[in-house]
Amino acid sequence: MISNNLWKTNQQLAKACLFHPFVQGIADGTLPQKSFAYYVGQDAFFLRAFARAYSIAAAKSPDWKTFELFHTLADGVKEELELHQSYATKWEVNLENVTPGFSTRRYTDFLLATAWSNNIGAIATAMTPCMRLYAFLGQQLATPEIPEHQYSDWIRTYSSQEFEDLAQKLEKVTDSYADNIPEAESIYGYAMLCERYFFEAAWEIRI
């Protein structure tokens, strides 16, 4: 399957994200709250663009089943935003007034440009890395068990079977509709790089 091959090809970037100090700080609970608060705001901005991309993909879907699938995936984004809102309330982050950083804007502009100008195979390919990477990170950080600290809910959300199921649903769309392999490789790899830079931008805010 193309989604599995793309994931394997990008293992170096996946591991770079896993062992990035931002993610490791979430793993052991030592990440400075300033860094995580910035991330929460930026990720909320990103997730809203992600939901819009799902809506565009739904409108372009060739059949009702795929249309419904994209709306199911968009509902998953709503649940992620609820988690972000709980952190935002706790740490007084205003999610309605987020100024996107350079790394955030680069990622959302890429996603929305891909959504508006391509078919659902390319759209799903652009969105799959985020879902697969977060499922991977959550599952890795939850092994052998979910630690108890201020970021436990983050690990619990992304290590859940529910999130894994959503990632697999999106990968199936990629497998079914991504028909241009070189294009898919380029899109997927760029999205993975955006993920790496996203964590780096949040890490840099700690000081």
N, C-alpha and C positions, 0 to 999 in steps of 0.2 A: 504494500500500500504506500502511496506517495507520502502521506502524512508521517508515517513511521520512518520512511527513508529520510525525509527532511529533518525530522527530529534527531535521528542518528547523525546526520551530517553536521548538525549544529551542537553536538555534545560539548565541544570546547567552550562555547559561549554559555551553555546551560550550567556548566560547572563553574565558570567564571562568576556567574550570578549567584550560585549556591554559596561559594566561598568568599563572596564580596563581604567586606566588613559590615555593610548595612544589613544584609540578610543574616549574617552570623550574630549581629547584635540583637536581631529579632529572636534568633534561636535561643540565646541564653538570657534574654531580658535586659541586656546592658546597653542597648541602643539609646543614645540620648533622646529624651522626649522632644527636644527641639527639632531634631532630624525627623522623627516619626511624624510629628505634627505637620511639618512641611510636606512630607510624603502623602499624608492623608488628604490634604487640600489638593495637591497636584493630581493624585490618583482619582479623586472625585471628579475633577475637571476632565481627566482622561476617560473615565468610565462613562460620562455623559456623551462624549464623542463616540465611544465604543457602542453605546446603545443606539445612537443615530445611524452608525454604520450597519448595525443589525437591521434597522428599519428600512434602510435603502436596499439591503440585500433581500429582505422580505418582499419588497415591491418588485424586485427583478426576478423573483423565484418563478420557475416554469410550471410549478404544480402546487396544489394546496398543501400537500404534506410538508414540503420544504418551507412554504410560507409560514405554516404553523410552527415549524421547528425554530425558525429565526425569532419568532415572537416568544417562544419558550426560553430561548437563550437570552433574550432581552429581559425577561422576568428575572433571570439569574443575576443580571447586572443590578437590578433594583435591590436584590438582597445584599449584594456587596456594598451598595451605597448606604444601606441601613446600618451595616457594620461601621462604615466610615463615619456616619452621623453620630453613632454612639461614642466613638473616639473624639469626634469634633466637639460634642457637648461637654465631654469630660475635660478637655484641654482648651476649650474656648477658641476653637478654630471656626471661622465663618466660611462655610462651604459655598455660600451664595456670592461671595466676593473674592474669588480666587484669581490672582493674576498668574497665568501659566508661565512657567520658566521656559528657557530655550529648549531643553530636552523634551519637555512635555509638549510644547507647541510643534516641535519637529515630528513627534510621534503622532499626534492627533491630525496634523495636516496630511501626513502620509496616509493614515487610515481613511480619512474622508475623501481625499483625492482618489485613492484606489476604489473606494465604494462608488463614487459618482461616475468614474470613467471606465469601469471594468465589469466583467460578468461575475456571477456569484462564485465561480471557482477561484478567481483571483481575490475576491473579497474575503472568502473563507480562509484562503492561504495567508492573507495579511493578518487575520484575527486569531488564527489557531496558535501561533507561538505564545501569545499572552496566556491563553487558557492552559495549554500544555505545560508551559514553564511554571505557572503558579501551582498547578496540581503537583508537579514534580517537587517544587520547593516545599510545599506544605507537607507532602508525604515524607520527604527526607527529614524535615525538622521534627516531625511527629514520631520518628523512630529512635529508640524502641517505644517511647510513650510521649504524650504531649506534656511538656513541662508546665508548671504553674508559675506564671509571672504576669507582668502587665501586658504582654503581647500574646498571651495564650489563645485569645479568641481569633487572632489573625491566623495562627497555625491551625487551629481547630477548623476554621472555615475552609482553608485551602487544602487541607488533608482529608476532607470529608468525601465520602462516596458520592454524595450529591454533586459536588464540584467535579469530581472525576467523570461522572456521567455526562455532565455538560460539555466537558472537554472532548470526550469521545464522540458526542453528537456532532460537534463542529468539525472534528477530524473526518467524520464520515462524509460531510458535505465537500470537504477538500478532496477526499478520495474519489468522490463521484463526479465532480465538476472541474477539477483543475486539469486541463488538457494540454497546457503548454509547460512542459517540464522546466526548461531554462528560465522562463518567466517566474514560475513557482519558486524555484531555487533562489532567485534574486529577491523576490518579495519576502519570502520566509526569513532569509538571512538578514535582510535589512530590519525587519521587525524585531528579530532577536538582538540585534545591535542596539536598537532603540530601548529595549528592556534593560540592557546593561547600562546604558547612559542614564536611564531614568533612576536606577538605584544610586549611581554615582552622584547625580545631582542632589539627591536627598542626603547622602552621606556628607557631602561638602558643607551642608548647612549647619552641621553639629557645632561648629566653632563660632 
